[in-house]
Amino acid sequence: MTAPATVPAIDRPLPKSYLTDAERAQRLAEGSTENAMFLAESRAAGRAGDEDASWAWLARAEMPAHTLRFLKHRRGAEFIREMGFDTTLADQEFGEGWLDKEDPLFKRWA
């Protein structure tokens, strides 16, 4: 049985920003995508020692399927749900329900 969905990260209030206005303006002037801005914010929060904000910014980004698969292995399916990561790409790659299934790739390392 699939656990109930949480509010997607993209629909939650913005986490605390650790990028300066100058850093943000420079990235935007250089043509950074929204996804790249989320990753930059995550990195800046991590450098500032705010792990919660770092994860919250990362959860707003569109993550490749293999990245979410590894995150599931490291932090668990419930973490992905609680943080509100968008699993659309992983659902397409691994099939609906992948988050609740045992992953044969990581089973041998468990």
Contacts in CASP RR format, 6 or more apart in sequence:
PFRMAT RR
TARGET T0000
AUTHOR 0000-0000-0000
METHOD contacts of the structure
MODEL  1
MTAPATVPAIDRPLPKSYLTDAERAQRLAEGSTENAMFLAESRAAGRAGD
EDASWAWLARAEMPAHTLRFLKHRRGAEFIREMGFDTTLADQEFGEGWLD
KEDPLFKRWA
1 100 0 8 1.000
2 97 0 8 1.000
2 99 0 8 1.000
2 100 0 8 1.000
3 77 0 8 1.000
3 78 0 8 1.000
3 81 0 8 1.000
3 100 0 8 1.000
5 81 0 8 1.000
6 81 0 8 1.000
6 82 0 8 1.000
6 84 0 8 1.000
7 84 0 8 1.000
8 84 0 8 1.000
8 86 0 8 1.000
9 56 0 8 1.000
9 59 0 8 1.000
9 60 0 8 1.000
9 83 0 8 1.000
9 84 0 8 1.000
9 85 0 8 1.000
9 86 0 8 1.000
10 60 0 8 1.000
10 86 0 8 1.000
12 56 0 8 1.000
12 84 0 8 1.000
15 41 0 8 1.000
15 45 0 8 1.000
15 52 0 8 1.000
15 53 0 8 1.000
15 56 0 8 1.000
15 57 0 8 1.000
16 45 0 8 1.000
16 50 0 8 1.000
16 53 0 8 1.000
17 24 0 8 1.000
17 41 0 8 1.000
17 44 0 8 1.000
17 45 0 8 1.000
18 41 0 8 1.000
18 44 0 8 1.000
18 45 0 8 1.000
18 46 0 8 1.000
18 47 0 8 1.000
18 48 0 8 1.000
18 50 0 8 1.000
18 53 0 8 1.000
19 27 0 8 1.000
19 40 0 8 1.000
19 41 0 8 1.000
19 44 0 8 1.000
23 40 0 8 1.000
23 44 0 8 1.000
24 37 0 8 1.000
27 36 0 8 1.000
27 37 0 8 1.000
27 40 0 8 1.000
28 37 0 8 1.000
32 40 0 8 1.000
35 61 0 8 1.000
35 62 0 8 1.000
38 57 0 8 1.000
38 58 0 8 1.000
38 60 0 8 1.000
38 61 0 8 1.000
39 57 0 8 1.000
39 58 0 8 1.000
39 61 0 8 1.000
41 53 0 8 1.000
41 57 0 8 1.000
42 53 0 8 1.000
42 54 0 8 1.000
42 55 0 8 1.000
42 57 0 8 1.000
42 58 0 8 1.000
42 61 0 8 1.000
43 54 0 8 1.000
45 51 0 8 1.000
45 53 0 8 1.000
45 54 0 8 1.000
45 56 0 8 1.000
45 57 0 8 1.000
46 53 0 8 1.000
46 54 0 8 1.000
55 83 0 8 1.000
56 83 0 8 1.000
58 83 0 8 1.000
59 83 0 8 1.000
59 84 0 8 1.000
59 85 0 8 1.000
62 86 0 8 1.000
62 89 0 8 1.000
63 71 0 8 1.000
63 85 0 8 1.000
63 86 0 8 1.000
63 89 0 8 1.000
63 90 0 8 1.000
64 89 0 8 1.000
65 89 0 8 1.000
65 90 0 8 1.000
65 92 0 8 1.000
65 93 0 8 1.000
65 94 0 8 1.000
66 93 0 8 1.000
68 80 0 8 1.000
68 85 0 8 1.000
68 87 0 8 1.000
68 89 0 8 1.000
68 90 0 8 1.000
69 90 0 8 1.000
69 94 0 8 1.000
69 98 0 8 1.000
69 103 0 8 1.000
69 105 0 8 1.000
71 79 0 8 1.000
71 80 0 8 1.000
71 85 0 8 1.000
72 80 0 8 1.000
72 99 0 8 1.000
72 103 0 8 1.000
73 103 0 8 1.000
73 106 0 8 1.000
77 99 0 8 1.000
77 100 0 8 1.000
80 87 0 8 1.000
80 99 0 8 1.000
81 99 0 8 1.000
87 98 0 8 1.000
87 99 0 8 1.000
90 98 0 8 1.000
90 99 0 8 1.000
91 97 0 8 1.000
91 98 0 8 1.000
END
